[in-house]
Amino acid sequence: MEKIKMQTPIVEMDGDEMTRVLWKMIKEELLLPFVELKTEYYDLGLKHRDDTEDHVTVAAAEAAKKYGVAVKCATITPNAARVKEYGLKGMWKSPNGTIRAILDGTVFRAPIIVKGIEPYVKTWKKPITIARHAYGDVYKAAEMKIPGPGTCELVYTDEKGKEARELIQKFQSPGILQGMHNLNKSIESFARCCFNYALDIKQDLWFASKDTISKQYDHTFKDIFQEIYETEYETRFKEAGITYFYTLIDDAVARVIKSEGGYIWACKNYDGDVMSDMVATAFGSLAMMTSVLVSPDGKYEYEAAHGTVQRHYYKYLEGESTSTNSVATIFAWSGALRKRGELDGNQALMEFADKLERATISVIEDGVMTKDLALITTIPNPHVAESGEFIRAIRAKLEI
């Protein structure tokens, strides 16, 4: 069988632990036999990030900006224990955070729907896509422990030395303090990413925050979204037959639970972090969740929504059998290949991406699945497949 050719490389970002093992299996079994894979490879494994003092992460992000499409394996964000375990020079930042900042992107996450893996919310029939702002708020917050009585203020000093002050709290006893920020430019990018993605996949867009309580911070998000929608997107949304609306975050939660799905729910950074995990779990598993970082100028980085599966990796190192779900990582590759094909006008590559996803879902619906899915499936008598066995079952489907 003649392999499918690619015109332009995909930026390939390798990762850590069990997902790195699966990454290699997926390439060898599901990609290289069928596609003349062209990638620009970057090793974002923790040891190599340490060896390069994390310059490799920046280089990978810049390559993603250059080529427009990237695919990323799950990576470790080191804590003190990881620094000791790997003998690191430093506690390097999250690669995802670095890449998101360089691409100025928004993260879109949606569940992979499979018959036999039923949502815990009985009304949900279609995927719900969470659009998460990826800058600022609690993730760039300054924090302080307050030892005793005293006054805390927000102080802004402009370039001419003029001050503006806002009282936070007159402490009468010990407490804690946190200061958050965001940037209008980043919020504008977030809004445009959401509007563009909604037009791309032809789905309604919701945005939710808490502007009734946060009358300046959250209200600014609301105002920027509304202004950009009215001036740049309202006509295009009407032509596409889709809608945009704003609602309070608590009202959004109630609407989401009662809905059948099939829309994009845009959230601020922390809200998106929490709600994407909630949606993933309610649909079945984080391992059944697609994740794509989209920049305002149309750059795409596909990844799995979960971590490096550390526990399974230690079993693997001991020579023990594992049953690790590779679906989200497979769909990261299929998403990147489809987008590369779309941008290059490569119909064969797009069709292969579709075929890979259908084969993956078909294997599960046939009753062959990893242990995490076997524990929650409604399919009778599922076969629990070992990690490599599951991937080889998908390859058998592709070869039909």
Disulfide bonds with the S-S distance in Angstrom:
none
